[in-house]
Amino acid sequence: CPAAASGLALPLGLLLAWGAPALSHPQCLDFKPPFRPRAELGFCTAYAHFGCCDSARDRELMAKYYRIMGQYDDDGFARCASYVQDLLCQECSPYAAHLFDAEDPGTPLRSIPGLCPEYCSDLWSKCRSSVALLSGDPLLAEIQQDRSRLCRQLELDDPDYCFPRLLSNERLNRNLGRVTADNQGCLQLCLEEVANGLRNPLAMVHANDGTHRFFVAEQVGVVWTYLSDRSRLEKPFLNISEAVLTSPWEGDERGFLGLALHPDFKHNGKLYVYYSVEVGPDERIRISEFRVSASDGNAVDHGSERVILEIDEPASNHNGGQLLFADDGRLYIFTGDGGMAGDPFGRFGNAQNKSALLGKVLRIDVSDNDKGPVYKVPLDNPFWHEPGARPEVYAYGVRNMWRCSVDRGDRLTKEGKGRIFCGDVGQNKYEEVDIVEMGKNYGWRAREGFSCYDKKLCSNSSLGDVLPIYAYPHKHGKSVTGGYVYRGCEYPNLNGMYIFGDFMSGRLMSLRQSYTGDWDYSEICMGTGLTCAFPGLINNYHPYIISFAEDEAGELYFMSTEVPSATSPTGFVYKVVDPSRRAPPGSCQYDPLPVKVRSKLIQFKPKESLIDELAAQSRDRAEDLTDVVDEVGPVATDDPPVATARPPSRKDRRRKQKKHKTENGAVRLSGNNDGKPDRGRVEIFASGEWGTVCDDLWDGKSAEVVCRHLGFQYALRAAKAAEFGEGKHLKILLDDVQCQGTEQSLLDCQHRDVGSHNCGHHEDAGVVCGN
């Protein structure tokens, strides 16, 4: 603490006034979240609906109870029975880890839960003999006749968690077992890092063969094999990078875009890929079939490629890219509208033209195709008999659906099974989520989200388009990434929740269908405070959310990257975790089948770690306390515990900020109408005045310098084109800024001379920062 280091003493009351109450963090003795037991508990009935014991452990505790109580006579039984049961059953409490000092696997486990002083005093008076019977700790046996020493030993550092006080703590027990939400309703989830060092990972599929292997595709055209223990095979599963058309440009939409394994992959070894190619002067999308090598089940026979379909791409964007097999066994192909802006191709655009394959959902049959045509058109496709329409078309009016998934359905009722969810990237106002159905028109270019885009087309009464289940404006994100309905086993609270994201803003979002059929929206945030303080969990991710996936067991993952370039090895795979409740132990176990491996294994080494927000807040408070001391002078250590000094007021903070603003190279954020302090137009103090920064060469590295300068952990995004307004009242002070990301100030980066520029305020740079 800076104050202590400087030899200054602060009154205890000041520290308590700033201290937060105990944070709710349910945790069991195995360092995992509590659960709802599958069978009734007959002994520790207080925790029959939610806690840390299953019926087997409940019976073990009951047997221990009878062994202990068998050593008492009738009088001792009457005095001690309730105490012994209370203490034994705290192992079943949702807060067992706190009661037994087991939050940290490195700390010694208590043999008796932490007790509140008044309860301990009663226990000592009526049944102190039970201490030695409950615990094998020789220290407790030694001091059990000394009430003061015993109760000090059994006391917890955090009085909010002591038994039985925590039972009546409304804040600790409110919404216990439900997904935690902050005061703005943002659901707090956590992550496990699963893979790293990937180049724009944009597809992850599982083998569905009992091995629990999964394959992760990079945009450059390389697919890697991961085993169930998250180790990676050194040899790629597939490498067609020489054929794939892409580039290192950030945001290039061309490349290896989709991967799907045949439903009978276990037996026929077939897989299907969707990628960009260059054929002479033309750019095309190609859908091809490959087979796994006969000699190595973790490698594709590259000579087995058969082209299923090729479609000319008139522009380099809006390439679509999703492939999937639905419950009917057919292959679904999701194409973009051909690119540019506003689907300008033909009278009504590609998406509304059923004779074009662009801007569509296509459905074909690739079963039994070893001889004859590489695919057949299912006879029940909706436009098979419509003159001029391509029979492959299943649905139309699509702009650029990016990431679609099939709902597995509820694990018990199968409700929702077979629904196809897609995120459709918008033009310049709205992003949308659709459920794709046969023969439906999804509105583009007549409509964008719920609003009209082409007003003439939109007013056509024969359009018959289907509205999305959800749409959001571009102030929340500018490129939707479709996700999955969670149907896994491990996190029951998430069942039925459609989780998706946005590539540009880095937002994670969710929808859940209500009993009325409406879709209720909740944003997803990373857990704060102690929410994610479990072994192996993290509460941060890189911002460019590229894709979502599920493993063979139905657990949910997403892929994102720090730099959205096909050649940048900054991509990660994360598993989504609900820290509020897990499935009962043993209910989600599976034994992966062995995998024959002919390649060297590379063991997984995580790179990310939990952001200790509490430690960061403590550092911030310590800095503020130092400022208080600067204002009020040192305080004697024997002062009574009353807050004689005050926390800094807003005026104090402004004075402190003003002191920093005069430093050359200082930065501030402006122009954010939402009032959020983590984003805005970048303004810099140089040569005695404030000014703006031009977005020429502005990138994530420069944004990192700004965000770190402002005290944030990360730069989530580098904003351009005056996204946060034009700073016309200021001069443009910096242009052509190029940073490495490690500089202390933008002035330390390469840039033109201060005040020299060749840009206007319509190019003012901005940032979105975060922790």
MIKE-393272 format. One record per residue (C-alpha): x, y, z; residue in one letter. Coordinates in steps of 0.1 Angstrom, whole numbers, plus 5000, padded with zeros to 4 digits. Layout:
BEGIN
XYZa ...
% end
This chain:
BEGIN
500050005000c 501650334990p 500350505022a 502050245044a 505150255023a 505450625029s 505150585066g 501650735068l 498950575089a 495250595078l 492350545102p 490750205101l 487350365095g 488550515063l 489650175050l 486350015061l 484350295045a 485850205012w 485849835016g 483249634998a 481149375015p 481949005008a 481348914972l 479048624964s 481148334952h 479447994957p 482147724955q 482447354966c 485447184981l 486447044947d 486847414936f 483847394913k 480347564913p 477547404933p 474747194917f 471247064921r 471346704933p 469746444910r 468346254940a 466846364973e 469146415002l 467946245033g 470446395059f 471646735048c 468146835037t 468847215040a 470947165008y 468546924990a 467847174962h 471147334957f 474547274972g 477747064970c 476646714979c 475046444959d 473046164975s 476145934978a 478046194998r 474946275019d 474745905029r 478445915038e 477946215060l 474946055077m 477045745084a 479745955100k 477146135121y 475845805135y 479445695143r 480046005162i 476746015180m 477145655190g 479745765215q 477245975235y 474745875261d 471146005259d 471946335275d 474946395253g 472846295223f 470246555231a 472846825236r 475046755206c 472946605178a 472046935161s 475547075164y 477146765149v 474646755121q 475047135114d 478847105112l 478946795091l 476446935066c 478347255059q 480347045034e 477147055014c 476747425016s 477047624983p 479747815001y 481647515014a 484947635000a 484647965020h 483547785052l 486547545050f 489047795036d 489347605004a 488947884978e 492647854970d 493847494963p 497147584980g 495647665014t 495247395041p 491647275044l 489847325077r 488447025094s 485647225110i 483847505091p 484347865100g 481947955128l 480448285140c 481648375175p 478248355191e 477548005176y 481047885186c 480448005222s 477147805224d 478847505209l 481647525235w 479147565263s 476947275253k 479047025233c 482747105231r 483546735232s 482246705196s 485246915183v 487746635188a 485346375174l 484646585143l 488246685137s 491546515137g 493446845142d 495646805173p 495647185178l 491847195182l 492046895206a 494647085226e 492647415229i 489147275230q 488847355268q 489747715262d 486747885247r 488548205237s 491348025219r 489047775203l 486648025189c 489448245176r 490847945158q 487447855143l 486648215133e 486848325096l 488648625084d 485548725065d 482648735090p 479948745062d 480748385055y 480748235090c 478147975099f 475348025106p 475348395097r 475648335060l 472348145060l 470548475067s 472748695045n 470148805019e 472848934994r 474748604995l 471648394990n 469748614965r 469448444931n 471648154943l 472147904915g 471048144888r 473248304862v 474748614879t 473848954863a 475349294870d 473249594879n 472549654842q 471349304836g 474449184818c 474848814824l 478248724839q 479948414824l 483448294823c 485748114798l 488247844795e 491047894771e 491147584748v 493547674719a 495747964709n 498248074683g 495748034655l 495448244623r 491848374622n 490248054634p 486748054618l 485447704620a 485547424646m 483847094641v 483846764660h 484246414645a 481046274661n 482745934664d 483245904701g 486846024701t 485746384711h 488446514686r 487746854671f 489147024640f 489847394639v 490147574605a 492247884599e 491348134572q 494648064553v 493447714545g 494947494573v 492847274595v 494347134628w 493346824648t 492946864686y 492446564709l 490046554738s 492946664762d 493446974740r 496746864726s 497246944690r 498746724663l 501846874647e 500746764613k 497746954599p 494546764592f 494146954559l 496347214542n 495147374510i 496647714517s 498347724483e 494947704466a 493047944490v 492648304479l 493148544508t 495648814520s 497148964551p 494849264549w 492849314581e 489149234573g 489749054541d 486648834537e 488148584513r 489848264523g 488947924538f 485547994551l 483647674559g 484047314570l 481547034576a 482046664582l 479646424567h 477046284592p 478545934585d 482146064587f 483045784611k 482545534583h 482945714550n 485645974560g 484046254539k 484346624546l 483246934528y 485047274525v 484047614513y 486847844501y 487848134479s 489848064447v 491148264418e 490448114383v 492148324357g 490948684362p 487848564382d 487348514419e 485048224428r 483748044458i 484347664457r 482647394476i 484647064475s 484546714489e 487546544504f 488246214521r 490346114550v 493545924542s 493145544543a 496445524563s 495945814588d 492545904603g 493946244613n 494946354578a 493046424547v 493946274513d 494646594494h 494346404461g 490746314469s 489246654462e 486146664441r 484647004433v 480947004442i 480047354432l 481747684420e 480048024420i 481548344405d 482048624429e 481548974414p 483349134443a 485749044471s 483349074500n 480148914511h 481448564504n 479148374528g 480948064540g 478847844561q 478447474555l 476347244577l 474446924576f 470946954591a 468846684607d 467646574573d 471146474563g 471246734535r 474146974530l 473247334534y 475347604518i 475047974528f 476248224501t 476648594503g 474948844479d 478048894458g 479549194476g 479849574471m 477149764488a 473349734485g 473349424463d 473549624431p 473449334407f 470449324383g 467049474387r 466349344423f 469849224433g 471148874436n 469448794469a 465948844455q 466748664422n 466048294425k 467948224393s 471148324410a 472948114436l 474248424455l 472448564485g 470848224492k 470647924514v 471247624491l 470347264499r 471846964481i 472146584486d 475646444486v 474846094498s 475645804476d 477646024452n 480645804446d 479345734411k 477345964389g 476746334398p 478646484427v 475346604442y 471546574436k 468846824443v 466346694469p 462946654453l 461246854481d 463347164476n 460747454474p 461547594439f 462247274421w 459347334396h 459447714395e 460547834360p 463848014360g 464647934396a 467747734406r 466447404422p 469247414448e 467647724464v 466147644498y 465648004510a 466548354496y 466748724504g 470048674523v 472748934525r 475748764540n 474848504566m 477948454588w 477748154610r 474747924613c 473947634635s 471447354640v 469647334674d 470146994690r 466947034709g 466347004746d 468246704761r 464946564776l 462046694755t 463846754722k 462047084720e 463547314693g 465447024676k 466347094640g 465947474639r 468647644619i 469847974634f 471848224614c 473348564619g 472948784588d 475449074585v 473749404578g 474449694554q 474950014574n 472250024601k 471149684615y 472449334622e 469949044624e 469448684636v 467148454616d 465648114619i 465947964584v 463047774570e 462247614536m 461147854509g 461248164530k 462348514518n 464548684544y 464049034529g 467349164516w 467749404498r 464249524504a 464749514541r 467649544566e 466649404600g 463149524607f 463549844586s 463249914549c 466449954529y 465149964493d 461850154499k 460450064465k 461049694470l 459949704506c 456549844497s 455949554473n 453049364488s 454049044471s 457449034489l 456248804516g 459548834536d 460148684570v 461248914597l 464248834619p 463848704655i 466148984666y 467949284652a 470249534667y 471549874655p 475149964646h 475750154678k 475949804694h 477949634667g 478449624630k 479049254620s 476948984636v 478548644642t 475848374645g 476148134674g 474447824689y 471547734712v 473247584742y 472247214746r 475247084766g 475146894798c 477647084821e 475747414826y 471947364830p 471147734834n 472247794798l 469947534783n 467847694755g 469948014754m 471048124719y 474548274724i 476048484696f 478348784691g 479549074670d 482849074652f 483349444653m 482249544688s 483349224705g 479949194723r 478748864734l 474948844734m 472148594741s 468448534732l 466048314750r 462548234738q 459748304763s 456548104768y 454848364745t 457248284717g 459048624720d 462848634721w 464248804752d 467648964749y 470448974775s 474049094769e 476848874782i 479749014801c 482848854816m 482448784853g 483749054876t 485049034911g 485248674923l 482748544897t 485348364877c 487748284906a 487747904898f 490847704888p 491447734850g 488848004843l 489448344828i 487348654824n 488748814792n 488948744755y 490248904723h 487649124707p 487149014671y 484648734675i 484948524644i 482848204650s 481147974674f 481147604678a 480047314699e 481946994708d 480646634706e 479146664740a 477246984731g 479447234751e 479747584736l 482847754723y 483748064703f 486848184684m 488248524683s 491448704675t 493449004686e 494349104650v 491749034623p 494248924597s 494348584580a 498148564587t 498248684623s 498748404648p 496748574675t 493548364674g 492148174704f 489447924711v 487447964743y 484947744761k 481947924776v 481447844813v 478547934837d 480147974872p 476847994890s 475747634886r 477147304872r 475546974865a 475646714893p 478946524894p 478946214872g 476046324850s 478246454821c 481046204821q 482246044789y 485145824780d 486745924747p 487545644724l 491345614717p 492745784687v 495645634666k 498145914662v 500945914636r 502046274643s 503846434671k 501646584698l 501946944709i 500646984745q 498347284751f 499847574770k 497347854780p 498448204774k 495548394791e 494948444828s 492248564851l 492148944853i 492249014891d 489849304891e 489849324929l 493649364930a 493349634903a 490649814923q 492849784954s 495649944936r 493350224924d 492050274960r 495550284973a 496450554948e 493250744958d 494150704995l 497550844988t 495851144973d 493751185004v 496851185025v 498351445003d 495251655009e 494651605047v 498151515060g 499251215080p 496851055105v 497950915138a 497650535143t 495850565176d 492850765162d 489450605168p 488050405139p 486150705125v 486650835089a 488251165097t 489551185062a 487251155032r 487450974999p 488251204970p 485351404958s 484551464921r 486251794924k 489351624939d 489451384910r 489051654884r 491951844901r 493951524900k 493051464863q 493751834855k 497251784869k 497851494844h 496251674814k 499051934813t 501651664806e 502851644770n 501451334753g 498451304777a 495351164760v 491551174767r 488451034751l 485651244738s 482551234717g 480850924732n 477151004735n 476550694757d 478650834784g 480850534786k 484450624798p 486050334779d 485550464743r 485550774723g 487551004700r 491251024708v 492451364718e 496051434726i 497851714744f 500951824725a 502852154721s 500652314747g 497252244733e 494651964728w 494051824693g 492851514675t 494551224658v 494051124621c 493150764613d 495650724585d 497650404595l 495550394628w 495450034640d 495149814671g 498749874682k 498150254684s 494950194702a 496749974728e 499050264736v 496050494742v 494150254763c 497050154784r 497850524789h 494350574802l 494650274827g 492750004807f 494049654803q 493249614766y 492349794734a 489249614721l 489049814689r 490650094669a 487850314656a 488150514624k 486250764602a 485150984631a 483050704646e 482850914678f 482251244660g 484451514645e 486551724668g 486252034646k 486752264676h 490352134678l 493352124656k 494551794641i 497851734659l 498951384648l 498851204615d 500350874601d 500750734636v 502550394637q 503050224670c 504549894681q 502049874710g 504749904738t 505250284737e 504350504767q 502650774746s 501550834711l 504251094709l 506750804713d 505450634681c 506350714646q 504251004632h 504351324612r 505551634628d 503051764654v 500551974637g 501451844602s 498751644584h 496951574551n 493551474565c 490351614578g 488251574609h 486051324591h 489051094597e 489351144634d 490650834652a 489050664682g 489350364705v 487250124725v 489150004756c 488349744782g 489449524810n 
% end
